Amino acid sequence: MTNEQHIQFLIRQADEDFGATEALYQSGFFGQSLFWAHLTLEKLCKALWIFKNENEKYPYVHNLLRLLKECNIVLSEDQILFYAEMNQFQAAGRYGDYLKKLEESITSDVCINLLIEVKKQMLWIKQQMQNK
């Protein structure tokens, strides 16, 4: 698979994952919705990593800020705070006790506000891959 094919594959997967994100939100599974939102962003960050580093061997990590840092992308302070907040959701689907606590603490309003920002960041990451 070429780098471009790998990038397009990850973008398609991310778009599909965001569909799952929205379905989980509509079903009231807010913590799991945010886990899938994190996964969506992670795949886009890895696509961007391939694009910027011209190498398909992206790091096998879940930390969004690390992936973006390794892309030499300048983030606003708001983006840094957002990606740091989203990083907490990567563990939600992996650890049942953590997911239970998360589900109890995330309201519909908190979740929808984060998902609105996820959509904005999805577009922003894709725009970063339009020009070298």
C-alpha positions as CSV (number, residue, x, y, z in Angstrom):
1,M,0.0,0.0,0.0
2,T,1.4,3.4,-0.9
3,N,1.4,6.2,1.7
4,E,-1.5,7.9,-0.1
5,Q,-3.5,4.7,-0.1
6,H,-2.8,4.3,3.6
7,I,-3.8,7.9,4.3
8,Q,-7.1,7.4,2.4
9,F,-7.8,4.1,4.2
10,L,-7.3,5.8,7.6
11,I,-9.6,8.7,6.6
12,R,-12.3,6.4,5.4
13,Q,-12.0,4.4,8.7
14,A,-12.2,7.6,10.7
15,D,-15.3,8.7,8.9
16,E,-16.9,5.3,9.5
17,D,-15.9,5.5,13.2
18,F,-17.5,8.8,13.5
19,G,-20.8,7.2,12.3
20,A,-20.5,4.8,15.3
21,T,-19.7,7.8,17.5
22,E,-23.0,9.4,16.5
23,A,-25.0,6.2,16.9
24,L,-23.6,5.6,20.4
25,Y,-24.4,9.2,21.4
26,Q,-28.0,8.8,20.1
27,S,-28.3,5.6,22.1
28,G,-27.2,7.4,25.3
29,F,-23.8,5.7,25.6
30,F,-21.8,9.0,26.0
31,G,-18.6,7.5,27.4
32,Q,-18.4,5.0,24.6
33,S,-19.3,7.6,22.1
34,L,-16.4,9.7,23.2
35,F,-14.1,6.6,23.0
36,W,-15.1,6.2,19.4
37,A,-14.6,10.0,18.9
38,H,-11.1,9.6,20.2
39,L,-10.5,6.7,17.8
40,T,-11.8,8.8,15.0
41,L,-9.3,11.6,15.8
42,E,-6.5,9.1,16.4
43,K,-6.9,7.6,12.9
44,L,-6.9,11.1,11.3
45,C,-3.8,12.1,13.4
46,K,-2.1,8.9,12.1
47,A,-3.1,9.7,8.5
48,L,-1.7,13.2,9.1
49,W,1.5,11.7,10.6
50,I,2.0,9.6,7.4
51,F,1.4,12.7,5.3
52,K,3.8,14.9,7.2
53,N,6.5,12.3,7.8
54,E,6.2,10.5,4.4
55,N,6.3,7.2,6.2
56,E,3.5,4.7,6.8
57,K,5.1,3.4,10.0
58,Y,3.3,5.8,12.4
59,P,3.8,5.3,16.2
60,Y,1.5,2.8,17.8
61,V,0.3,5.2,20.4
62,H,-3.1,6.6,21.4
63,N,-1.9,10.0,22.5
64,L,-3.3,12.6,20.1
65,L,-1.0,15.4,21.3
66,R,2.1,13.2,20.7
67,L,0.9,12.3,17.2
68,L,0.3,15.9,16.3
69,K,3.6,17.1,17.9
70,E,5.4,14.6,15.7
71,C,3.7,16.2,12.7
72,N,5.3,19.6,13.5
73,I,1.8,21.1,13.5
74,V,1.3,24.4,15.4
75,L,-1.7,24.0,17.7
76,S,-3.7,26.8,19.4
77,E,-4.0,26.8,23.2
78,D,-7.6,25.7,22.7
79,Q,-6.6,22.8,20.5
80,I,-4.0,21.7,23.1
81,L,-6.6,21.7,25.8
82,F,-9.2,19.9,23.6
83,Y,-6.8,17.1,22.5
84,A,-5.6,16.7,26.1
85,E,-9.2,16.3,27.2
86,M,-9.9,13.8,24.4
87,N,-6.9,11.7,25.4
88,Q,-8.8,10.6,28.5
89,F,-11.4,8.8,26.4
90,Q,-8.9,6.5,24.8
91,A,-9.0,4.2,27.8
92,A,-12.8,4.2,28.1
93,G,-13.4,1.3,25.8
94,R,-10.5,-0.7,27.1
95,Y,-11.2,-0.8,30.8
96,G,-14.6,-1.6,32.1
97,D,-14.3,0.0,35.5
98,Y,-13.0,3.2,33.9
99,L,-15.8,3.2,31.4
100,K,-18.4,2.8,34.2
101,K,-17.0,5.8,36.0
102,L,-16.8,7.8,32.8
103,E,-20.4,6.9,31.7
104,E,-21.6,8.2,35.1
105,S,-19.8,11.5,34.8
106,I,-20.5,12.4,31.1
107,T,-23.8,14.2,30.4
108,S,-25.5,14.5,27.1
109,D,-24.6,18.2,27.0
110,V,-20.9,17.6,27.7
111,C,-20.8,14.9,25.1
112,I,-22.5,16.8,22.3
113,N,-20.3,19.9,22.9
114,L,-17.2,17.6,22.6
115,L,-18.6,16.0,19.5
116,I,-19.2,19.4,17.9
117,E,-15.5,20.2,18.4
118,V,-14.5,16.7,17.1
119,K,-16.3,17.5,13.8
120,K,-14.4,20.8,13.6
121,Q,-11.1,19.1,14.3
122,M,-11.8,16.4,11.8
123,L,-12.1,19.1,9.1
124,W,-9.0,20.9,10.4
125,I,-6.9,17.7,10.3
126,K,-8.1,16.9,6.8
127,Q,-7.3,20.5,5.7
128,Q,-3.7,20.0,6.9
129,M,-3.3,17.2,4.4
130,Q,-4.3,19.3,1.4
131,N,-1.0,21.0,0.9
132,K,2.6,19.9,1.5
